[in-house]
Amino acid sequence: MKRIQTSLIGAFLLLAVLLVLPSGLNAATHPIAPRLSARATLSCRGAKPGQHVELVVTVRNALHPVIASVERPPSFRMKTLRTPRLLKTEEGDVWLFRYQIVPRETGDFEIPAITVTDSSTQGLTQVQTMPLTLRVSIKGEPQKLTSPELSRMVNLPPSLSEEVLKNAPQKEPKPDPTPAPVDSRPLPARIGSTCWKELKAFWNYPGGK
């Protein structure tokens, strides 16, 4: 009886080895290809109207990446700085896409996620970058860094990025000054008002001591 049980156990182990071995050889012969990834960054988080800001998209583990279009706010002008460039680095090949954007109005704006398509031997694959935010103001001050934004920038878990921001307080950005209302009076009335103010200030001048 013991011999029969031993034979059955041996047969079972042999069958298990035969089933696992082909899959192991197949994995060793055909390693899993690295996953396509893309990341978008801005040269600054705060800008003035008319200031040139560079948008850079880096793509890894791609053969022929393509960015069909980049959505942006209507008040932004944009142009491509150069054709996509392949860089050789110690960490592998990196494709570089560079754009120049010029905001023309003040406000807080978002650049939506950018879609990158790559054609390889495995067919077409797509990946999207994370959206970006840009604060445009008279002084060019950036908005406060949020936990999700910090998490995307340095690849930190959201809980850890929240802890980092708690221990590193940030200054509130100062609002832009309210523009002076446009004087809609006719030109002669504006000139007369200005002359009267200057004459009144001269008349009331107390003189030197």
ChimeraX commands (.cxc) that place a marker at each C-alpha (Angstrom):
marker #1 position 0.00,0.00,0.00 radius 0.5
marker #1 position 2.83,2.34,0.91 radius 0.5
marker #1 position 4.50,1.61,-2.45 radius 0.5
marker #1 position 1.33,2.55,-4.30 radius 0.5
marker #1 position 1.06,5.84,-2.37 radius 0.5
marker #1 position 4.73,6.62,-3.03 radius 0.5
marker #1 position 4.27,5.93,-6.75 radius 0.5
marker #1 position 1.21,8.18,-6.89 radius 0.5
marker #1 position 3.05,11.01,-5.12 radius 0.5
marker #1 position 6.02,10.65,-7.48 radius 0.5
marker #1 position 3.75,10.68,-10.52 radius 0.5
marker #1 position 1.98,13.77,-9.23 radius 0.5
marker #1 position 5.27,15.61,-8.67 radius 0.5
marker #1 position 6.52,14.63,-12.13 radius 0.5
marker #1 position 3.30,15.92,-13.71 radius 0.5
marker #1 position 3.62,19.21,-11.80 radius 0.5
marker #1 position 7.19,19.67,-12.99 radius 0.5
marker #1 position 6.20,18.99,-16.60 radius 0.5
marker #1 position 3.38,21.56,-16.40 radius 0.5
marker #1 position 5.50,24.28,-14.81 radius 0.5
marker #1 position 8.67,23.76,-16.85 radius 0.5
marker #1 position 7.35,24.92,-20.28 radius 0.5
marker #1 position 5.88,28.10,-18.81 radius 0.5
marker #1 position 9.15,28.83,-17.02 radius 0.5
marker #1 position 11.16,28.31,-20.18 radius 0.5
marker #1 position 8.73,30.44,-22.13 radius 0.5
marker #1 position 9.07,33.30,-19.61 radius 0.5
marker #1 position 12.86,33.09,-19.76 radius 0.5
marker #1 position 12.85,32.97,-23.54 radius 0.5
marker #1 position 10.30,35.79,-23.96 radius 0.5
marker #1 position 10.81,38.35,-21.18 radius 0.5
marker #1 position 8.00,40.82,-20.51 radius 0.5
marker #1 position 8.55,44.07,-22.43 radius 0.5
marker #1 position 8.92,47.26,-20.33 radius 0.5
marker #1 position 5.73,49.24,-20.04 radius 0.5
marker #1 position 5.28,52.45,-22.06 radius 0.5
marker #1 position 5.38,55.55,-19.84 radius 0.5
marker #1 position 5.16,59.31,-20.39 radius 0.5
marker #1 position 5.55,62.37,-18.20 radius 0.5
marker #1 position 4.83,66.06,-18.83 radius 0.5
marker #1 position 6.52,68.95,-16.99 radius 0.5
marker #1 position 6.55,72.76,-17.19 radius 0.5
marker #1 position 9.64,74.93,-16.83 radius 0.5
marker #1 position 7.79,76.92,-14.14 radius 0.5
marker #1 position 4.52,76.78,-12.18 radius 0.5
marker #1 position 3.94,80.54,-12.21 radius 0.5
marker #1 position 4.34,82.95,-15.11 radius 0.5
marker #1 position 3.50,86.48,-16.25 radius 0.5
marker #1 position 1.33,87.24,-19.28 radius 0.5
marker #1 position 3.52,87.05,-22.37 radius 0.5
marker #1 position 6.24,85.00,-20.66 radius 0.5
marker #1 position 7.66,82.01,-22.55 radius 0.5
marker #1 position 7.11,78.72,-20.71 radius 0.5
marker #1 position 8.52,75.40,-21.93 radius 0.5
marker #1 position 6.43,72.24,-21.89 radius 0.5
marker #1 position 8.47,69.02,-22.00 radius 0.5
marker #1 position 7.08,65.52,-22.52 radius 0.5
marker #1 position 9.44,62.59,-21.86 radius 0.5
marker #1 position 8.53,59.13,-23.14 radius 0.5
marker #1 position 10.23,55.88,-22.07 radius 0.5
marker #1 position 10.10,52.32,-23.42 radius 0.5
marker #1 position 8.86,53.43,-26.83 radius 0.5
marker #1 position 9.99,52.72,-30.40 radius 0.5
marker #1 position 8.12,55.34,-32.44 radius 0.5
marker #1 position 6.11,57.59,-30.08 radius 0.5
marker #1 position 3.69,60.13,-31.55 radius 0.5
marker #1 position 1.81,63.03,-29.93 radius 0.5
marker #1 position -1.03,63.95,-32.26 radius 0.5
marker #1 position -2.03,67.16,-30.45 radius 0.5
marker #1 position -1.71,69.03,-27.17 radius 0.5
marker #1 position -4.84,70.61,-25.76 radius 0.5
marker #1 position -4.38,73.97,-24.05 radius 0.5
marker #1 position -6.45,76.93,-22.83 radius 0.5
marker #1 position -7.70,79.21,-25.64 radius 0.5
marker #1 position -5.63,82.14,-24.32 radius 0.5
marker #1 position -2.36,80.18,-24.70 radius 0.5
marker #1 position -0.20,80.39,-27.82 radius 0.5
marker #1 position 1.90,77.30,-28.49 radius 0.5
marker #1 position 4.53,76.13,-30.95 radius 0.5
marker #1 position 6.77,73.08,-31.29 radius 0.5
marker #1 position 10.40,73.88,-30.51 radius 0.5
marker #1 position 11.87,70.92,-32.41 radius 0.5
marker #1 position 11.06,67.47,-33.77 radius 0.5
marker #1 position 10.99,64.56,-31.27 radius 0.5
marker #1 position 14.51,63.68,-30.14 radius 0.5
marker #1 position 15.85,60.33,-28.92 radius 0.5
marker #1 position 18.29,60.51,-26.01 radius 0.5
marker #1 position 20.53,57.68,-24.88 radius 0.5
marker #1 position 20.80,57.52,-21.08 radius 0.5
marker #1 position 22.09,55.04,-18.50 radius 0.5
marker #1 position 18.49,54.21,-17.60 radius 0.5
marker #1 position 17.52,53.52,-21.22 radius 0.5
marker #1 position 16.27,55.42,-24.26 radius 0.5
marker #1 position 14.18,58.54,-23.67 radius 0.5
marker #1 position 12.15,60.39,-26.28 radius 0.5
marker #1 position 11.93,64.14,-25.79 radius 0.5
marker #1 position 9.09,66.37,-27.04 radius 0.5
marker #1 position 9.47,70.13,-26.47 radius 0.5
marker #1 position 6.87,72.87,-26.83 radius 0.5
marker #1 position 6.76,76.57,-26.05 radius 0.5
marker #1 position 3.58,78.07,-24.61 radius 0.5
marker #1 position 2.85,81.76,-24.04 radius 0.5
marker #1 position -0.07,82.68,-21.75 radius 0.5
marker #1 position -1.79,85.95,-22.55 radius 0.5
marker #1 position -4.30,86.31,-19.70 radius 0.5
marker #1 position -4.08,86.08,-15.92 radius 0.5
marker #1 position -5.73,83.22,-14.04 radius 0.5
marker #1 position -5.24,79.61,-12.99 radius 0.5
marker #1 position -5.13,77.31,-16.02 radius 0.5
marker #1 position -4.87,73.57,-16.61 radius 0.5
marker #1 position -3.14,71.75,-19.46 radius 0.5
marker #1 position -5.10,68.49,-19.87 radius 0.5
marker #1 position -3.53,65.04,-20.05 radius 0.5
marker #1 position -1.46,64.47,-23.21 radius 0.5
marker #1 position -1.94,61.21,-25.12 radius 0.5
marker #1 position 1.17,59.44,-26.45 radius 0.5
marker #1 position 0.79,56.65,-29.04 radius 0.5
marker #1 position 3.59,54.19,-29.81 radius 0.5
marker #1 position 3.81,51.69,-32.67 radius 0.5
marker #1 position 5.86,48.57,-32.01 radius 0.5
marker #1 position 5.94,44.89,-32.92 radius 0.5
marker #1 position 3.14,44.34,-30.39 radius 0.5
marker #1 position 0.85,46.83,-32.13 radius 0.5
marker #1 position -0.33,50.28,-31.07 radius 0.5
marker #1 position -0.17,51.23,-27.39 radius 0.5
marker #1 position -1.26,54.44,-25.70 radius 0.5
marker #1 position -0.45,56.20,-22.46 radius 0.5
marker #1 position -1.49,59.55,-20.97 radius 0.5
marker #1 position 0.46,62.07,-18.92 radius 0.5
marker #1 position -0.93,63.69,-15.80 radius 0.5
marker #1 position -2.55,67.14,-16.26 radius 0.5
marker #1 position -0.54,70.26,-15.39 radius 0.5
marker #1 position -1.53,73.55,-13.77 radius 0.5
marker #1 position -0.08,77.00,-14.44 radius 0.5
marker #1 position -0.84,80.21,-12.54 radius 0.5
marker #1 position -0.55,83.37,-14.64 radius 0.5
marker #1 position -0.35,86.61,-12.68 radius 0.5
marker #1 position 1.13,90.11,-12.89 radius 0.5
marker #1 position 3.98,89.13,-10.55 radius 0.5
marker #1 position 4.37,85.61,-11.95 radius 0.5
marker #1 position 4.00,83.93,-8.55 radius 0.5
marker #1 position 3.10,80.20,-8.56 radius 0.5
marker #1 position 0.05,78.90,-6.74 radius 0.5
marker #1 position 0.35,76.79,-3.60 radius 0.5
marker #1 position 1.66,73.30,-4.22 radius 0.5
marker #1 position -1.05,70.70,-3.61 radius 0.5
marker #1 position -0.59,67.16,-2.36 radius 0.5
marker #1 position -1.65,65.46,-5.65 radius 0.5
marker #1 position 0.65,67.75,-7.63 radius 0.5
marker #1 position 3.63,66.98,-5.38 radius 0.5
marker #1 position 2.83,63.28,-5.60 radius 0.5
marker #1 position 2.94,63.42,-9.42 radius 0.5
marker #1 position 6.10,65.56,-9.57 radius 0.5
marker #1 position 8.36,63.38,-7.41 radius 0.5
marker #1 position 6.47,60.08,-7.57 radius 0.5
marker #1 position 5.49,59.97,-3.89 radius 0.5
marker #1 position 2.49,58.19,-2.35 radius 0.5
marker #1 position -0.37,60.68,-1.69 radius 0.5
marker #1 position -0.23,60.10,2.07 radius 0.5
marker #1 position 3.50,60.88,2.17 radius 0.5
marker #1 position 3.12,64.02,0.03 radius 0.5
marker #1 position 0.44,65.30,2.43 radius 0.5
marker #1 position 2.83,64.76,5.34 radius 0.5
marker #1 position 5.61,66.62,3.51 radius 0.5
marker #1 position 3.39,69.65,2.86 radius 0.5
marker #1 position 2.24,69.73,6.48 radius 0.5
marker #1 position 5.87,70.04,7.61 radius 0.5
marker #1 position 6.73,72.62,4.93 radius 0.5
marker #1 position 4.24,75.51,5.16 radius 0.5
marker #1 position 3.82,77.63,2.05 radius 0.5
marker #1 position 3.07,81.31,1.63 radius 0.5
marker #1 position -0.25,82.30,0.14 radius 0.5
marker #1 position 0.27,83.92,-3.28 radius 0.5
marker #1 position -0.66,87.60,-3.26 radius 0.5
marker #1 position -3.64,88.49,-5.47 radius 0.5
marker #1 position -3.05,90.81,-8.38 radius 0.5
marker #1 position -3.95,94.47,-7.74 radius 0.5
marker #1 position -7.34,95.55,-8.96 radius 0.5
marker #1 position -6.90,97.51,-12.20 radius 0.5
marker #1 position -7.96,101.16,-12.09 radius 0.5
marker #1 position -11.28,101.85,-13.83 radius 0.5
marker #1 position -11.01,103.40,-17.26 radius 0.5
marker #1 position -11.93,107.11,-17.34 radius 0.5
marker #1 position -14.63,107.33,-19.99 radius 0.5
marker #1 position -14.94,111.15,-19.90 radius 0.5
marker #1 position -14.06,113.17,-23.01 radius 0.5
marker #1 position -10.47,114.31,-23.37 radius 0.5
marker #1 position -11.14,118.05,-22.65 radius 0.5
marker #1 position -12.92,117.10,-19.41 radius 0.5
marker #1 position -10.02,114.87,-18.30 radius 0.5
marker #1 position -7.44,117.58,-19.09 radius 0.5
marker #1 position -9.45,120.22,-17.25 radius 0.5
marker #1 position -9.85,117.96,-14.19 radius 0.5
marker #1 position -6.12,117.23,-14.08 radius 0.5
marker #1 position -5.21,120.95,-14.36 radius 0.5
marker #1 position -7.66,121.84,-11.59 radius 0.5
marker #1 position -6.17,119.22,-9.26 radius 0.5
marker #1 position -2.63,120.48,-9.90 radius 0.5
marker #1 position -3.68,124.12,-9.37 radius 0.5
marker #1 position -5.47,123.24,-6.14 radius 0.5
marker #1 position -2.44,121.30,-4.86 radius 0.5
marker #1 position -0.18,124.30,-5.68 radius 0.5
marker #1 position -2.51,126.76,-3.96 radius 0.5
marker #1 position -2.65,124.66,-0.79 radius 0.5
marker #1 position 1.11,124.03,-0.70 radius 0.5
marker #1 position 2.32,125.23,2.73 radius 0.5
marker #1 position 5.78,126.14,1.51 radius 0.5
marker #1 position 9.17,125.31,2.97 radius 0.5
marker #1 position 10.13,126.04,6.56 radius 0.5
marker link #1:1,2 radius 0.2
marker link #1:2,3 radius 0.2
marker link #1:3,4 radius 0.2
marker link #1:4,5 radius 0.2
marker link #1:5,6 radius 0.2
marker link #1:6,7 radius 0.2
marker link #1:7,8 radius 0.2
marker link #1:8,9 radius 0.2
marker link #1:9,10 radius 0.2
marker link #1:10,11 radius 0.2
marker link #1:11,12 radius 0.2
marker link #1:12,13 radius 0.2
marker link #1:13,14 radius 0.2
marker link #1:14,15 radius 0.2
marker link #1:15,16 radius 0.2
marker link #1:16,17 radius 0.2
marker link #1:17,18 radius 0.2
marker link #1:18,19 radius 0.2
marker link #1:19,20 radius 0.2
marker link #1:20,21 radius 0.2
marker link #1:21,22 radius 0.2
marker link #1:22,23 radius 0.2
marker link #1:23,24 radius 0.2
marker link #1:24,25 radius 0.2
marker link #1:25,26 radius 0.2
marker link #1:26,27 radius 0.2
marker link #1:27,28 radius 0.2
marker link #1:28,29 radius 0.2
marker link #1:29,30 radius 0.2
marker link #1:30,31 radius 0.2
marker link #1:31,32 radius 0.2
marker link #1:32,33 radius 0.2
marker link #1:33,34 radius 0.2
marker link #1:34,35 radius 0.2
marker link #1:35,36 radius 0.2
marker link #1:36,37 radius 0.2
marker link #1:37,38 radius 0.2
marker link #1:38,39 radius 0.2
marker link #1:39,40 radius 0.2
marker link #1:40,41 radius 0.2
marker link #1:41,42 radius 0.2
marker link #1:42,43 radius 0.2
marker link #1:43,44 radius 0.2
marker link #1:44,45 radius 0.2
marker link #1:45,46 radius 0.2
marker link #1:46,47 radius 0.2
marker link #1:47,48 radius 0.2
marker link #1:48,49 radius 0.2
marker link #1:49,50 radius 0.2
marker link #1:50,51 radius 0.2
marker link #1:51,52 radius 0.2
marker link #1:52,53 radius 0.2
marker link #1:53,54 radius 0.2
marker link #1:54,55 radius 0.2
marker link #1:55,56 radius 0.2
marker link #1:56,57 radius 0.2
marker link #1:57,58 radius 0.2
marker link #1:58,59 radius 0.2
marker link #1:59,60 radius 0.2
marker link #1:60,61 radius 0.2
marker link #1:61,62 radius 0.2
marker link #1:62,63 radius 0.2
marker link #1:63,64 radius 0.2
marker link #1:64,65 radius 0.2
marker link #1:65,66 radius 0.2
marker link #1:66,67 radius 0.2
marker link #1:67,68 radius 0.2
marker link #1:68,69 radius 0.2
marker link #1:69,70 radius 0.2
marker link #1:70,71 radius 0.2
marker link #1:71,72 radius 0.2
marker link #1:72,73 radius 0.2
marker link #1:73,74 radius 0.2
marker link #1:74,75 radius 0.2
marker link #1:75,76 radius 0.2
marker link #1:76,77 radius 0.2
marker link #1:77,78 radius 0.2
marker link #1:78,79 radius 0.2
marker link #1:79,80 radius 0.2
marker link #1:80,81 radius 0.2
marker link #1:81,82 radius 0.2
marker link #1:82,83 radius 0.2
marker link #1:83,84 radius 0.2
marker link #1:84,85 radius 0.2
marker link #1:85,86 radius 0.2
marker link #1:86,87 radius 0.2
marker link #1:87,88 radius 0.2
marker link #1:88,89 radius 0.2
marker link #1:89,90 radius 0.2
marker link #1:90,91 radius 0.2
marker link #1:91,92 radius 0.2
marker link #1:92,93 radius 0.2
marker link #1:93,94 radius 0.2
marker link #1:94,95 radius 0.2
marker link #1:95,96 radius 0.2
marker link #1:96,97 radius 0.2
marker link #1:97,98 radius 0.2
marker link #1:98,99 radius 0.2
marker link #1:99,100 radius 0.2
marker link #1:100,101 radius 0.2
marker link #1:101,102 radius 0.2
marker link #1:102,103 radius 0.2
marker link #1:103,104 radius 0.2
marker link #1:104,105 radius 0.2
marker link #1:105,106 radius 0.2
marker link #1:106,107 radius 0.2
marker link #1:107,108 radius 0.2
marker link #1:108,109 radius 0.2
marker link #1:109,110 radius 0.2
marker link #1:110,111 radius 0.2
marker link #1:111,112 radius 0.2
marker link #1:112,113 radius 0.2
marker link #1:113,114 radius 0.2
marker link #1:114,115 radius 0.2
marker link #1:115,116 radius 0.2
marker link #1:116,117 radius 0.2
marker link #1:117,118 radius 0.2
marker link #1:118,119 radius 0.2
marker link #1:119,120 radius 0.2
marker link #1:120,121 radius 0.2
marker link #1:121,122 radius 0.2
marker link #1:122,123 radius 0.2
marker link #1:123,124 radius 0.2
marker link #1:124,125 radius 0.2
marker link #1:125,126 radius 0.2
marker link #1:126,127 radius 0.2
marker link #1:127,128 radius 0.2
marker link #1:128,129 radius 0.2
marker link #1:129,130 radius 0.2
marker link #1:130,131 radius 0.2
marker link #1:131,132 radius 0.2
marker link #1:132,133 radius 0.2
marker link #1:133,134 radius 0.2
marker link #1:134,135 radius 0.2
marker link #1:135,136 radius 0.2
marker link #1:136,137 radius 0.2
marker link #1:137,138 radius 0.2
marker link #1:138,139 radius 0.2
marker link #1:139,140 radius 0.2
marker link #1:140,141 radius 0.2
marker link #1:141,142 radius 0.2
marker link #1:142,143 radius 0.2
marker link #1:143,144 radius 0.2
marker link #1:144,145 radius 0.2
marker link #1:145,146 radius 0.2
marker link #1:146,147 radius 0.2
marker link #1:147,148 radius 0.2
marker link #1:148,149 radius 0.2
marker link #1:149,150 radius 0.2
marker link #1:150,151 radius 0.2
marker link #1:151,152 radius 0.2
marker link #1:152,153 radius 0.2
marker link #1:153,154 radius 0.2
marker link #1:154,155 radius 0.2
marker link #1:155,156 radius 0.2
marker link #1:156,157 radius 0.2
marker link #1:157,158 radius 0.2
marker link #1:158,159 radius 0.2
marker link #1:159,160 radius 0.2
marker link #1:160,161 radius 0.2
marker link #1:161,162 radius 0.2
marker link #1:162,163 radius 0.2
marker link #1:163,164 radius 0.2
marker link #1:164,165 radius 0.2
marker link #1:165,166 radius 0.2
marker link #1:166,167 radius 0.2
marker link #1:167,168 radius 0.2
marker link #1:168,169 radius 0.2
marker link #1:169,170 radius 0.2
marker link #1:170,171 radius 0.2
marker link #1:171,172 radius 0.2
marker link #1:172,173 radius 0.2
marker link #1:173,174 radius 0.2
marker link #1:174,175 radius 0.2
marker link #1:175,176 radius 0.2
marker link #1:176,177 radius 0.2
marker link #1:177,178 radius 0.2
marker link #1:178,179 radius 0.2
marker link #1:179,180 radius 0.2
marker link #1:180,181 radius 0.2
marker link #1:181,182 radius 0.2
marker link #1:182,183 radius 0.2
marker link #1:183,184 radius 0.2
marker link #1:184,185 radius 0.2
marker link #1:185,186 radius 0.2
marker link #1:186,187 radius 0.2
marker link #1:187,188 radius 0.2
marker link #1:188,189 radius 0.2
marker link #1:189,190 radius 0.2
marker link #1:190,191 radius 0.2
marker link #1:191,192 radius 0.2
marker link #1:192,193 radius 0.2
marker link #1:193,194 radius 0.2
marker link #1:194,195 radius 0.2
marker link #1:195,196 radius 0.2
marker link #1:196,197 radius 0.2
marker link #1:197,198 radius 0.2
marker link #1:198,199 radius 0.2
marker link #1:199,200 radius 0.2
marker link #1:200,201 radius 0.2
marker link #1:201,202 radius 0.2
marker link #1:202,203 radius 0.2
marker link #1:203,204 radius 0.2
marker link #1:204,205 radius 0.2
marker link #1:205,206 radius 0.2
marker link #1:206,207 radius 0.2
marker link #1:207,208 radius 0.2
marker link #1:208,209 radius 0.2
view
